[in-house]
Amino acid sequence: MSELIIWTYDWVPEGPRGFVRDLRLRWACEEAGLAYAVRTVPFNGRQTNHLSHQPFGQIPFLSDGEVEIFESGAGLLQLAGKSEKLMPRDPVGEAKTVQWMIGALNSIEMVTVPPFDEPCREPLRQA
């Protein structure tokens, strides 16, 4: 089995803390009992420092051996393919899992994430 690596930022501004989407991938790995590592990319320079992995300069992205995938929903589908705890292997179970995952990402989440009044700023640098 390949090594799963969940990539996230090395720092997250206070506003979105707790809402960063790498949590979804970590939670899925924990639920399924999948071994994984967490690695970070710098928050500073995030617009350009990992565009080869995530074309929008965001996190998370998932490394699974030769497979590199961005967007948390796509990563969840990748992980679901590794464990029947996350997605049953019968066609009806698979379809219902995909249906509810997309519903959660597109409908439920939109009303649960609080608006952030202030833009994400770079962390203050020590003089």
C-alpha positions in Angstrom: 0.0 0.0 0.0 1.3 3.5 -0.9 1.9 6.1 1.7 -0.9 8.6 2.1 0.3 12.2 2.7 -2.2 15.0 3.5 -0.7 18.4 2.7 -1.8 21.5 4.6 -0.5 24.9 5.5 2.2 25.4 8.1 0.0 28.2 9.6 -3.7 29.2 9.4 -5.2 32.6 10.1 -7.5 32.8 13.1 -10.7 33.3 11.1 -10.7 30.1 9.1 -9.0 28.0 11.8 -11.0 24.9 12.4 -12.6 25.1 8.9 -9.6 24.3 6.8 -10.6 21.4 4.6 -7.6 19.1 5.3 -9.7 18.1 8.4 -12.0 16.2 6.0 -9.2 14.0 4.8 -7.7 13.5 8.3 -11.1 12.5 9.6 -11.7 10.0 6.8 -8.3 8.4 7.3 -9.0 8.1 11.0 -12.5 6.6 10.5 -11.1 4.1 8.0 -8.0 3.2 10.0 -5.8 4.3 7.1 -2.2 5.2 8.0 -1.3 8.7 6.8 1.3 11.5 7.3 0.7 15.2 7.4 3.1 17.5 5.7 3.0 21.2 5.3 3.5 23.9 2.7 4.3 27.5 3.7 1.3 29.8 4.1 3.6 32.7 3.0 3.7 32.7 -0.7 0.8 30.3 -0.9 -0.4 31.8 -4.2 2.7 30.3 -6.0 4.6 27.9 -3.8 2.7 24.7 -4.7 0.9 25.3 -7.9 2.3 22.1 -9.4 0.2 20.2 -6.7 -2.8 22.5 -6.4 -3.4 24.9 -9.4 -5.3 27.4 -7.2 -2.5 27.6 -4.6 -4.8 26.2 -1.9 -4.8 23.2 0.5 -5.4 20.4 1.0 -4.0 18.1 -1.6 -3.4 14.4 -1.2 -0.5 12.3 -2.2 -1.2 8.5 -2.6 1.8 7.0 -4.2 1.9 8.1 -7.8 -1.6 9.7 -7.5 -1.6 13.4 -6.5 -5.0 14.9 -6.2 -6.3 18.3 -5.1 -9.7 19.4 -3.8 -10.9 17.8 -0.6 -14.0 16.1 -2.2 -11.8 14.4 -4.8 -9.4 13.3 -2.0 -12.3 11.9 -0.1 -13.3 9.8 -3.1 -9.7 8.6 -3.4 -9.7 7.6 0.2 -13.2 6.0 0.0 -11.8 3.7 -2.7 -9.4 2.3 -0.1 -11.9 1.3 2.6 -15.4 -0.2 2.7 -15.8 1.7 6.0 -16.0 4.9 3.9 -17.8 3.5 0.9 -19.6 0.2 0.3 -18.5 -1.8 -2.7 -22.0 -2.5 -4.1 -23.3 -0.1 -6.8 -26.2 1.2 -4.7 -23.9 1.9 -1.7 -21.3 3.6 -3.8 -23.9 5.8 -5.5 -25.5 6.8 -2.1 -22.0 7.6 -0.7 -21.1 9.8 -3.6 -24.6 11.5 -3.5 -24.3 12.3 0.2 -20.7 13.5 -0.1 -21.5 15.9 -2.9 -24.6 17.0 -1.1 -22.5 17.7 2.0 -19.9 19.7 0.1 -22.3 21.7 -2.1 -25.4 22.2 0.1 -24.8 21.5 3.8 -21.4 23.0 4.1 -22.5 26.3 2.4 -24.8 27.1 5.4 -22.4 25.9 8.1 -19.2 27.8 7.4 -19.3 31.2 9.0 -18.4 34.3 6.9 -15.0 35.8 7.6 -15.1 39.5 8.0 -11.4 40.0 7.6 -9.2 38.8 4.8 -6.6 36.2 5.6 -3.4 38.1 6.2 0.2 36.8 6.3 1.5 36.1 9.8 3.5 39.0 11.3 7.2 38.6 10.9 9.5 38.9 13.9 11.9 41.9 13.6 
